């Protein structure tokens, strides 16, 4: 592609997609027809540069309308935002969901990551590709984790030319029916009619999970006949149980009804927050012992206090809903099943930290969560729960959703900031830390979905009662994503301190267990004889592994461990942003070594194992961010704890 303003012209559809987002151009400098006034002076440049953060939404707009981003479309978007084409090209090619080469309007993403690989993703891909040839009008792309691990193997259909979130999904009330074993199962209430958008022929996306070659092809080629996606509550095996705290409304409350949410305790926490004041809220969160649930386990109260105390303004709040860790899907279930809880929690966090604007950065692979949250934000705004005067308290706060586009690295907070600002999602060096200079260079508090929704029970039940749950150093409830070789995969809510064995017993672990992966691709393996590990941050650390974001993936002896390790190495090689040499080169060398030893064991593999250790230490010690620092963890644990290549 020629990386300067050339002669390529956008099509009418491409121009309309950009103009729908940015409004019509005001001068020829932005792409309008040339006028005499434009020959005498340039207008709008400064205002356009201030809108650099609309580059990613602009790329989404083009991709949603046409299915790929042409040179003419990129050129027009660059003119509208006065962004250098070379920079915009770098951003467009950074994300896996975009394409700068022609492709069909319909794209079928087939997950090939860990849970899906163990459930037959290779056979699914082969079956789909054999049915959909070059003339089918469908592009088949092998995808990293789609966040549907409880229903593996999974596929996602994305169709261009259809408004992405214009249609509201039908009501999806669910009732709880207890089975003979005491486990809850979600079932539709009578009189609901259609659930989701499964029967809408004009939908932009379709989720197929568990998928077969026939159902995946049908969803891609005949969307009007594709099955409806099941309710979010089906991902919670113990739905409706009385001891649930974070998941208590899922499967009980209509996720589209603000009135239903309020009837089940919604916005009680925000009212108490206003009664306490910002300092009082931070004190409660600090006394509760809440730490970040994304894996770093940083004290939330300290982060909020550090942000609130910064003299520079404005302050920002960012919700990291870009859960891309293979095996993680808890945030998706919360956003789909209880979206108003996240809106309320973000409002409380903004109030405590002095922020008046919140950004919700959402995975591009979560179409139903996008619909639910868009609807929830609109309803909250219409009812005075967002906007210039929240609940009549004189506090202004609003939320804007920003869609990701397929980049694991954007789960790192500073990479996420760069992505929102319209740059490549590459991590920044620290210090300065985000609480000092974060989004747009201003003080920013960043938390993930699970961390934020924990604030609601802290304020409603009190810090001391919350801290009494769990253990002394790991307080409160925790959500665990269980998948793989278990009978009841899904999201489980348990207090910190429960053992790994207890969790797997609830999930129905199968016989001939070979290994358990904790923490996802950035975590580590444990053996079947180590199931007494307490599921706390300190307990897993003492056991030489990590809790991470709560991923628990069980694998029996039918799963090829070398192939699994190779898939993890491929994942990190693909997802490395390439900014630092240790990660950029190390992830490639790690994959190459694993390819060489995949069919060898013993002394024949010793040299490559020694090389892996050397490369792994270099990545851990010298990489800029957590991706490179943890890329060797799973391979190391498989070699040392499981004897993977003996």
Secondary structure, 3 states (H helix, E strand, C coil): CCCCCCCCCCCHHHHHHHHHHHCCCCCHHHCCCCCCHHHCCCCCHHHHHCCHHHHHHHHHHHHHHHCCCCHHHHHHHHHHHCCCHHHHHHHHCCCCCCCCCCCCCEEEEEECCHHHHHCCHHHHHHHHHHHCCHHHCEEEEEECCCCCHHHCCEEEEEECCCCCCCCCCECCCEEEEECCCCCEEEEECCCCCCCECCCCCCCCEEEEECCCHHHHHHHHHCHHHCCCCCCHHHHCCCCCCCCCCCCCCCCCCCCCCHHHHHHCCCCHHHHHHHHHHHHHHHHHHHHHCCECCCCCCCEHHHHHHHHHCCCCCCEEEEEEECCCCCCCCHHHHHHHHCHHHHHHHHHHHHHHHCEEEEEEEECCCCHHHHHHHHHHHHHHHHCCCCECCHHHCCCCEEEEEEECCCCHHHHCHHHHHHHHHCCCCCCCCCCCCCCCCCHHHCCEEEEEHHHHHHHHHHHHHCHHHHHCCECCCCECEEEEEEEECECCCEEEEEECCCEHHHHHHHHCECCCEEEEEECHHHCEEECHHHCCCECCHHHHHHCCCCCCCCEEEEEECCCCHHHHHHHHHHHHHHHCCCCCHHHHHHHHHHHHHHHHHCCCCHHHHHHHHHHHHHHHHHHHHHCCCHHHHHCCHHHHHHHHCCCCCC
